[in-house]
Amino acid sequence: MMGEVDFNAMGTLPDLIAGKADSRQSDDEITCFLNNLGMGYQFAAAGGAFYKKAKAAGRGHELPTEWFTQDVHP
């Protein structure tokens, strides 16, 4: 079993992009992105707009909610 992960010791996405944080060293390492700053609202807003237009046009089909929810958290 793996030990706990110290998320405070990990670099941020901007650090990774700027080369200030180490990237994965092998394909066996896992990449994790924590979205604790509320980023992603723009995708929810755009998705909502597309959904309303598709629904109004009679396009698409329903997808199971469980496809988009997590039951395992870091």
Phi and psi restraints in degrees (range 20) as a CNS / XPLOR table:
assign (resid 1 and name C) (resid 2 and name N)
       (resid 2 and name CA) (resid 2 and name C) 1.0 -81.1 20.0 2
assign (resid 2 and name N) (resid 2 and name CA)
       (resid 2 and name C) (resid 3 and name N) 1.0 152.8 20.0 2
assign (resid 2 and name C) (resid 3 and name N)
       (resid 3 and name CA) (resid 3 and name C) 1.0 -77.1 20.0 2
assign (resid 3 and name N) (resid 3 and name CA)
       (resid 3 and name C) (resid 4 and name N) 1.0 176.9 20.0 2
assign (resid 3 and name C) (resid 4 and name N)
       (resid 4 and name CA) (resid 4 and name C) 1.0 -68.3 20.0 2
assign (resid 4 and name N) (resid 4 and name CA)
       (resid 4 and name C) (resid 5 and name N) 1.0 151.5 20.0 2
assign (resid 4 and name C) (resid 5 and name N)
       (resid 5 and name CA) (resid 5 and name C) 1.0 -97.4 20.0 2
assign (resid 5 and name N) (resid 5 and name CA)
       (resid 5 and name C) (resid 6 and name N) 1.0 131.0 20.0 2
assign (resid 5 and name C) (resid 6 and name N)
       (resid 6 and name CA) (resid 6 and name C) 1.0 -90.8 20.0 2
assign (resid 6 and name N) (resid 6 and name CA)
       (resid 6 and name C) (resid 7 and name N) 1.0 93.1 20.0 2
assign (resid 6 and name C) (resid 7 and name N)
       (resid 7 and name CA) (resid 7 and name C) 1.0 -65.9 20.0 2
assign (resid 7 and name N) (resid 7 and name CA)
       (resid 7 and name C) (resid 8 and name N) 1.0 -26.9 20.0 2
assign (resid 7 and name C) (resid 8 and name N)
       (resid 8 and name CA) (resid 8 and name C) 1.0 -68.6 20.0 2
assign (resid 8 and name N) (resid 8 and name CA)
       (resid 8 and name C) (resid 9 and name N) 1.0 -23.1 20.0 2
assign (resid 8 and name C) (resid 9 and name N)
       (resid 9 and name CA) (resid 9 and name C) 1.0 -85.8 20.0 2
assign (resid 9 and name N) (resid 9 and name CA)
       (resid 9 and name C) (resid 10 and name N) 1.0 -9.3 20.0 2
assign (resid 9 and name C) (resid 10 and name N)
       (resid 10 and name CA) (resid 10 and name C) 1.0 -83.3 20.0 2
assign (resid 10 and name N) (resid 10 and name CA)
       (resid 10 and name C) (resid 11 and name N) 1.0 149.9 20.0 2
assign (resid 10 and name C) (resid 11 and name N)
       (resid 11 and name CA) (resid 11 and name C) 1.0 -72.6 20.0 2
assign (resid 11 and name N) (resid 11 and name CA)
       (resid 11 and name C) (resid 12 and name N) 1.0 163.1 20.0 2
assign (resid 11 and name C) (resid 12 and name N)
       (resid 12 and name CA) (resid 12 and name C) 1.0 -94.6 20.0 2
assign (resid 12 and name N) (resid 12 and name CA)
       (resid 12 and name C) (resid 13 and name N) 1.0 168.4 20.0 2
assign (resid 12 and name C) (resid 13 and name N)
       (resid 13 and name CA) (resid 13 and name C) 1.0 -59.3 20.0 2
assign (resid 13 and name N) (resid 13 and name CA)
       (resid 13 and name C) (resid 14 and name N) 1.0 -45.1 20.0 2
assign (resid 13 and name C) (resid 14 and name N)
       (resid 14 and name CA) (resid 14 and name C) 1.0 -60.2 20.0 2
assign (resid 14 and name N) (resid 14 and name CA)
       (resid 14 and name C) (resid 15 and name N) 1.0 -37.4 20.0 2
assign (resid 14 and name C) (resid 15 and name N)
       (resid 15 and name CA) (resid 15 and name C) 1.0 -62.5 20.0 2
assign (resid 15 and name N) (resid 15 and name CA)
       (resid 15 and name C) (resid 16 and name N) 1.0 -41.4 20.0 2
assign (resid 15 and name C) (resid 16 and name N)
       (resid 16 and name CA) (resid 16 and name C) 1.0 -63.5 20.0 2
assign (resid 16 and name N) (resid 16 and name CA)
       (resid 16 and name C) (resid 17 and name N) 1.0 -45.7 20.0 2
assign (resid 16 and name C) (resid 17 and name N)
       (resid 17 and name CA) (resid 17 and name C) 1.0 -64.2 20.0 2
assign (resid 17 and name N) (resid 17 and name CA)
       (resid 17 and name C) (resid 18 and name N) 1.0 -38.2 20.0 2
assign (resid 17 and name C) (resid 18 and name N)
       (resid 18 and name CA) (resid 18 and name C) 1.0 -80.4 20.0 2
assign (resid 18 and name N) (resid 18 and name CA)
       (resid 18 and name C) (resid 19 and name N) 1.0 -2.4 20.0 2
assign (resid 18 and name C) (resid 19 and name N)
       (resid 19 and name CA) (resid 19 and name C) 1.0 79.8 20.0 2
assign (resid 19 and name N) (resid 19 and name CA)
       (resid 19 and name C) (resid 20 and name N) 1.0 13.0 20.0 2
assign (resid 19 and name C) (resid 20 and name N)
       (resid 20 and name CA) (resid 20 and name C) 1.0 -87.8 20.0 2
assign (resid 20 and name N) (resid 20 and name CA)
       (resid 20 and name C) (resid 21 and name N) 1.0 -14.0 20.0 2
assign (resid 20 and name C) (resid 21 and name N)
       (resid 21 and name CA) (resid 21 and name C) 1.0 -122.4 20.0 2
assign (resid 21 and name N) (resid 21 and name CA)
       (resid 21 and name C) (resid 22 and name N) 1.0 147.1 20.0 2
assign (resid 21 and name C) (resid 22 and name N)
       (resid 22 and name CA) (resid 22 and name C) 1.0 -70.6 20.0 2
assign (resid 22 and name N) (resid 22 and name CA)
       (resid 22 and name C) (resid 23 and name N) 1.0 141.4 20.0 2
assign (resid 22 and name C) (resid 23 and name N)
       (resid 23 and name CA) (resid 23 and name C) 1.0 -93.2 20.0 2
assign (resid 23 and name N) (resid 23 and name CA)
       (resid 23 and name C) (resid 24 and name N) 1.0 -177.8 20.0 2
assign (resid 23 and name C) (resid 24 and name N)
       (resid 24 and name CA) (resid 24 and name C) 1.0 -59.9 20.0 2
assign (resid 24 and name N) (resid 24 and name CA)
       (resid 24 and name C) (resid 25 and name N) 1.0 141.7 20.0 2
assign (resid 24 and name C) (resid 25 and name N)
       (resid 25 and name CA) (resid 25 and name C) 1.0 -99.7 20.0 2
assign (resid 25 and name N) (resid 25 and name CA)
       (resid 25 and name C) (resid 26 and name N) 1.0 -14.4 20.0 2
assign (resid 25 and name C) (resid 26 and name N)
       (resid 26 and name CA) (resid 26 and name C) 1.0 -155.2 20.0 2
assign (resid 26 and name N) (resid 26 and name CA)
       (resid 26 and name C) (resid 27 and name N) 1.0 165.9 20.0 2
assign (resid 26 and name C) (resid 27 and name N)
       (resid 27 and name CA) (resid 27 and name C) 1.0 -68.6 20.0 2
assign (resid 27 and name N) (resid 27 and name CA)
       (resid 27 and name C) (resid 28 and name N) 1.0 -15.5 20.0 2
assign (resid 27 and name C) (resid 28 and name N)
       (resid 28 and name CA) (resid 28 and name C) 1.0 -78.1 20.0 2
assign (resid 28 and name N) (resid 28 and name CA)
       (resid 28 and name C) (resid 29 and name N) 1.0 -17.5 20.0 2
assign (resid 28 and name C) (resid 29 and name N)
       (resid 29 and name CA) (resid 29 and name C) 1.0 -78.3 20.0 2
assign (resid 29 and name N) (resid 29 and name CA)
       (resid 29 and name C) (resid 30 and name N) 1.0 151.6 20.0 2
assign (resid 29 and name C) (resid 30 and name N)
       (resid 30 and name CA) (resid 30 and name C) 1.0 -103.6 20.0 2
assign (resid 30 and name N) (resid 30 and name CA)
       (resid 30 and name C) (resid 31 and name N) 1.0 138.6 20.0 2
assign (resid 30 and name C) (resid 31 and name N)
       (resid 31 and name CA) (resid 31 and name C) 1.0 -98.5 20.0 2
assign (resid 31 and name N) (resid 31 and name CA)
       (resid 31 and name C) (resid 32 and name N) 1.0 134.5 20.0 2
assign (resid 31 and name C) (resid 32 and name N)
       (resid 32 and name CA) (resid 32 and name C) 1.0 -134.0 20.0 2
assign (resid 32 and name N) (resid 32 and name CA)
       (resid 32 and name C) (resid 33 and name N) 1.0 134.6 20.0 2
assign (resid 32 and name C) (resid 33 and name N)
       (resid 33 and name CA) (resid 33 and name C) 1.0 -122.7 20.0 2
assign (resid 33 and name N) (resid 33 and name CA)
       (resid 33 and name C) (resid 34 and name N) 1.0 118.1 20.0 2
assign (resid 33 and name C) (resid 34 and name N)
       (resid 34 and name CA) (resid 34 and name C) 1.0 -95.5 20.0 2
assign (resid 34 and name N) (resid 34 and name CA)
       (resid 34 and name C) (resid 35 and name N) 1.0 126.4 20.0 2
assign (resid 34 and name C) (resid 35 and name N)
       (resid 35 and name CA) (resid 35 and name C) 1.0 -105.0 20.0 2
assign (resid 35 and name N) (resid 35 and name CA)
       (resid 35 and name C) (resid 36 and name N) 1.0 74.4 20.0 2
assign (resid 35 and name C) (resid 36 and name N)
       (resid 36 and name CA) (resid 36 and name C) 1.0 -104.4 20.0 2
assign (resid 36 and name N) (resid 36 and name CA)
       (resid 36 and name C) (resid 37 and name N) 1.0 12.7 20.0 2
assign (resid 36 and name C) (resid 37 and name N)
       (resid 37 and name CA) (resid 37 and name C) 1.0 -110.1 20.0 2
assign (resid 37 and name N) (resid 37 and name CA)
       (resid 37 and name C) (resid 38 and name N) 1.0 6.2 20.0 2
assign (resid 37 and name C) (resid 38 and name N)
       (resid 38 and name CA) (resid 38 and name C) 1.0 82.2 20.0 2
assign (resid 38 and name N) (resid 38 and name CA)
       (resid 38 and name C) (resid 39 and name N) 1.0 7.7 20.0 2
assign (resid 38 and name C) (resid 39 and name N)
       (resid 39 and name CA) (resid 39 and name C) 1.0 -66.4 20.0 2
assign (resid 39 and name N) (resid 39 and name CA)
       (resid 39 and name C) (resid 40 and name N) 1.0 143.6 20.0 2
assign (resid 39 and name C) (resid 40 and name N)
       (resid 40 and name CA) (resid 40 and name C) 1.0 116.7 20.0 2
assign (resid 40 and name N) (resid 40 and name CA)
       (resid 40 and name C) (resid 41 and name N) 1.0 -9.8 20.0 2
assign (resid 40 and name C) (resid 41 and name N)
       (resid 41 and name CA) (resid 41 and name C) 1.0 -59.3 20.0 2
assign (resid 41 and name N) (resid 41 and name CA)
       (resid 41 and name C) (resid 42 and name N) 1.0 -35.2 20.0 2
assign (resid 41 and name C) (resid 42 and name N)
       (resid 42 and name CA) (resid 42 and name C) 1.0 -63.6 20.0 2
assign (resid 42 and name N) (resid 42 and name CA)
       (resid 42 and name C) (resid 43 and name N) 1.0 -33.4 20.0 2
assign (resid 42 and name C) (resid 43 and name N)
       (resid 43 and name CA) (resid 43 and name C) 1.0 -73.0 20.0 2
assign (resid 43 and name N) (resid 43 and name CA)
       (resid 43 and name C) (resid 44 and name N) 1.0 -37.3 20.0 2
assign (resid 43 and name C) (resid 44 and name N)
       (resid 44 and name CA) (resid 44 and name C) 1.0 -65.5 20.0 2
assign (resid 44 and name N) (resid 44 and name CA)
       (resid 44 and name C) (resid 45 and name N) 1.0 -41.4 20.0 2
assign (resid 44 and name C) (resid 45 and name N)
       (resid 45 and name CA) (resid 45 and name C) 1.0 -65.2 20.0 2
assign (resid 45 and name N) (resid 45 and name CA)
       (resid 45 and name C) (resid 46 and name N) 1.0 -45.7 20.0 2
assign (resid 45 and name C) (resid 46 and name N)
       (resid 46 and name CA) (resid 46 and name C) 1.0 -64.6 20.0 2
assign (resid 46 and name N) (resid 46 and name CA)
       (resid 46 and name C) (resid 47 and name N) 1.0 -42.5 20.0 2
assign (resid 46 and name C) (resid 47 and name N)
       (resid 47 and name CA) (resid 47 and name C) 1.0 -60.4 20.0 2
assign (resid 47 and name N) (resid 47 and name CA)
       (resid 47 and name C) (resid 48 and name N) 1.0 -40.5 20.0 2
assign (resid 47 and name C) (resid 48 and name N)
       (resid 48 and name CA) (resid 48 and name C) 1.0 -62.9 20.0 2
assign (resid 48 and name N) (resid 48 and name CA)
       (resid 48 and name C) (resid 49 and name N) 1.0 -41.2 20.0 2
assign (resid 48 and name C) (resid 49 and name N)
       (resid 49 and name CA) (resid 49 and name C) 1.0 -65.7 20.0 2
assign (resid 49 and name N) (resid 49 and name CA)
       (resid 49 and name C) (resid 50 and name N) 1.0 -44.1 20.0 2
assign (resid 49 and name C) (resid 50 and name N)
       (resid 50 and name CA) (resid 50 and name C) 1.0 -63.5 20.0 2
assign (resid 50 and name N) (resid 50 and name CA)
       (resid 50 and name C) (resid 51 and name N) 1.0 -40.6 20.0 2
assign (resid 50 and name C) (resid 51 and name N)
       (resid 51 and name CA) (resid 51 and name C) 1.0 -61.3 20.0 2
assign (resid 51 and name N) (resid 51 and name CA)
       (resid 51 and name C) (resid 52 and name N) 1.0 -47.0 20.0 2
assign (resid 51 and name C) (resid 52 and name N)
       (resid 52 and name CA) (resid 52 and name C) 1.0 -60.5 20.0 2
assign (resid 52 and name N) (resid 52 and name CA)
       (resid 52 and name C) (resid 53 and name N) 1.0 -42.5 20.0 2
assign (resid 52 and name C) (resid 53 and name N)
       (resid 53 and name CA) (resid 53 and name C) 1.0 -66.5 20.0 2
assign (resid 53 and name N) (resid 53 and name CA)
       (resid 53 and name C) (resid 54 and name N) 1.0 -43.0 20.0 2
assign (resid 53 and name C) (resid 54 and name N)
       (resid 54 and name CA) (resid 54 and name C) 1.0 -64.3 20.0 2
assign (resid 54 and name N) (resid 54 and name CA)
       (resid 54 and name C) (resid 55 and name N) 1.0 -43.8 20.0 2
assign (resid 54 and name C) (resid 55 and name N)
       (resid 55 and name CA) (resid 55 and name C) 1.0 -61.7 20.0 2
assign (resid 55 and name N) (resid 55 and name CA)
       (resid 55 and name C) (resid 56 and name N) 1.0 -44.4 20.0 2
assign (resid 55 and name C) (resid 56 and name N)
       (resid 56 and name CA) (resid 56 and name C) 1.0 -63.7 20.0 2
assign (resid 56 and name N) (resid 56 and name CA)
       (resid 56 and name C) (resid 57 and name N) 1.0 -31.5 20.0 2
assign (resid 56 and name C) (resid 57 and name N)
       (resid 57 and name CA) (resid 57 and name C) 1.0 -88.3 20.0 2
assign (resid 57 and name N) (resid 57 and name CA)
       (resid 57 and name C) (resid 58 and name N) 1.0 -0.1 20.0 2
assign (resid 57 and name C) (resid 58 and name N)
       (resid 58 and name CA) (resid 58 and name C) 1.0 71.0 20.0 2
assign (resid 58 and name N) (resid 58 and name CA)
       (resid 58 and name C) (resid 59 and name N) 1.0 27.5 20.0 2
assign (resid 58 and name C) (resid 59 and name N)
       (resid 59 and name CA) (resid 59 and name C) 1.0 -101.7 20.0 2
assign (resid 59 and name N) (resid 59 and name CA)
       (resid 59 and name C) (resid 60 and name N) 1.0 160.7 20.0 2
assign (resid 59 and name C) (resid 60 and name N)
       (resid 60 and name CA) (resid 60 and name C) 1.0 77.4 20.0 2
assign (resid 60 and name N) (resid 60 and name CA)
       (resid 60 and name C) (resid 61 and name N) 1.0 -173.0 20.0 2
assign (resid 60 and name C) (resid 61 and name N)
       (resid 61 and name CA) (resid 61 and name C) 1.0 -152.2 20.0 2
assign (resid 61 and name N) (resid 61 and name CA)
       (resid 61 and name C) (resid 62 and name N) 1.0 160.0 20.0 2
assign (resid 61 and name C) (resid 62 and name N)
       (resid 62 and name CA) (resid 62 and name C) 1.0 -68.2 20.0 2
assign (resid 62 and name N) (resid 62 and name CA)
       (resid 62 and name C) (resid 63 and name N) 1.0 144.3 20.0 2
assign (resid 62 and name C) (resid 63 and name N)
       (resid 63 and name CA) (resid 63 and name C) 1.0 -116.6 20.0 2
assign (resid 63 and name N) (resid 63 and name CA)
       (resid 63 and name C) (resid 64 and name N) 1.0 144.9 20.0 2
assign (resid 63 and name C) (resid 64 and name N)
       (resid 64 and name CA) (resid 64 and name C) 1.0 -62.5 20.0 2
assign (resid 64 and name N) (resid 64 and name CA)
       (resid 64 and name C) (resid 65 and name N) 1.0 132.2 20.0 2
assign (resid 64 and name C) (resid 65 and name N)
       (resid 65 and name CA) (resid 65 and name C) 1.0 -57.4 20.0 2
assign (resid 65 and name N) (resid 65 and name CA)
       (resid 65 and name C) (resid 66 and name N) 1.0 -36.0 20.0 2
assign (resid 65 and name C) (resid 66 and name N)
       (resid 66 and name CA) (resid 66 and name C) 1.0 -63.7 20.0 2
assign (resid 66 and name N) (resid 66 and name CA)
       (resid 66 and name C) (resid 67 and name N) 1.0 -15.7 20.0 2
assign (resid 66 and name C) (resid 67 and name N)
       (resid 67 and name CA) (resid 67 and name C) 1.0 -66.2 20.0 2
assign (resid 67 and name N) (resid 67 and name CA)
       (resid 67 and name C) (resid 68 and name N) 1.0 -22.2 20.0 2
assign (resid 67 and name C) (resid 68 and name N)
       (resid 68 and name CA) (resid 68 and name C) 1.0 -118.7 20.0 2
assign (resid 68 and name N) (resid 68 and name CA)
       (resid 68 and name C) (resid 69 and name N) 1.0 13.2 20.0 2
assign (resid 68 and name C) (resid 69 and name N)
       (resid 69 and name CA) (resid 69 and name C) 1.0 -118.8 20.0 2
assign (resid 69 and name N) (resid 69 and name CA)
       (resid 69 and name C) (resid 70 and name N) 1.0 150.4 20.0 2
assign (resid 69 and name C) (resid 70 and name N)
       (resid 70 and name CA) (resid 70 and name C) 1.0 -101.2 20.0 2
assign (resid 70 and name N) (resid 70 and name CA)
       (resid 70 and name C) (resid 71 and name N) 1.0 145.0 20.0 2
assign (resid 70 and name C) (resid 71 and name N)
       (resid 71 and name CA) (resid 71 and name C) 1.0 -120.2 20.0 2
assign (resid 71 and name N) (resid 71 and name CA)
       (resid 71 and name C) (resid 72 and name N) 1.0 4.0 20.0 2
assign (resid 71 and name C) (resid 72 and name N)
       (resid 72 and name CA) (resid 72 and name C) 1.0 -126.9 20.0 2
assign (resid 72 and name N) (resid 72 and name CA)
       (resid 72 and name C) (resid 73 and name N) 1.0 127.9 20.0 2
assign (resid 72 and name C) (resid 73 and name N)
       (resid 73 and name CA) (resid 73 and name C) 1.0 -123.8 20.0 2
assign (resid 73 and name N) (resid 73 and name CA)
       (resid 73 and name C) (resid 74 and name N) 1.0 146.3 20.0 2
